[in-house]
């Protein structure tokens, strides 16, 4: 029980300044503000927890598979307009699998 109490005593509240800086950075990326949804919330929360505006992720232990069909290119929203061609998730442009 002592180890638990010592560990809990080391946990600090999130750093709001780091969260705000992370949100400013996210808002300044080349994308519509808030377009990454929950991922932006997670990034902002991690920034506060780690007390740094650009949180670090352990790359050797993280795998993300993201796919979307939101019609951005089809609806001519993106400045580099080209015909939308469906691809299986994990197949980047050009057809090479990673």
FENCOR-V960577 format. One record per residue. RES is the residue in three letters. OMEGA is omega in whole degrees, 0 to 359 (* if undefined). Layout:
# FENCOR-V960577
[[RES OMEGA] [RES OMEGA]]
This chain:
# FENCOR-V960577
[[UNK 180] [UNK 179] [UNK 178] [UNK 180] [UNK 178] [UNK 179] [UNK 180] [UNK 180] [UNK 180] [UNK 182] [UNK 180] [UNK 174] [UNK 180] [UNK 178] [UNK 184] [UNK 179] [UNK 178] [UNK 177] [UNK 180] [UNK 178] [UNK 178] [UNK 179] [UNK 177] [UNK 179] [UNK 179] [UNK 181] [UNK 181] [UNK 176] [UNK 181] [UNK 179] [UNK 175] [UNK 179] [UNK 178] [UNK 186] [UNK 179] [UNK 173] [UNK 185] [UNK 179] [UNK 177] [UNK 177] [UNK 180] [UNK 180] [UNK 180] [UNK 180] [UNK 177] [UNK 178] [UNK 179] [UNK 180] [UNK 181] [UNK 178] [UNK 177] [UNK 184] [UNK 178] [UNK 184] [UNK 179] [UNK 176] [UNK 177] [UNK 187] [UNK 183] [UNK 183] [UNK 185] [UNK 173] [UNK 176] [UNK 172] [UNK 183] [UNK 176] [UNK 179] [UNK 174] [UNK 186] [UNK 174] [UNK 183] [UNK 180] [UNK 181] [UNK 182] [UNK 176] [UNK 177] [UNK 184] [UNK 181] [UNK 179] [UNK 187] [UNK 172] [UNK 182] [UNK 178] [UNK 177] [UNK 180] [UNK 177] [UNK 175] [UNK 177] [UNK 180] [UNK 178] [UNK 181] [UNK 178] [UNK 181] [UNK 174] [UNK 181] [UNK 176] [UNK 180] [UNK *]]
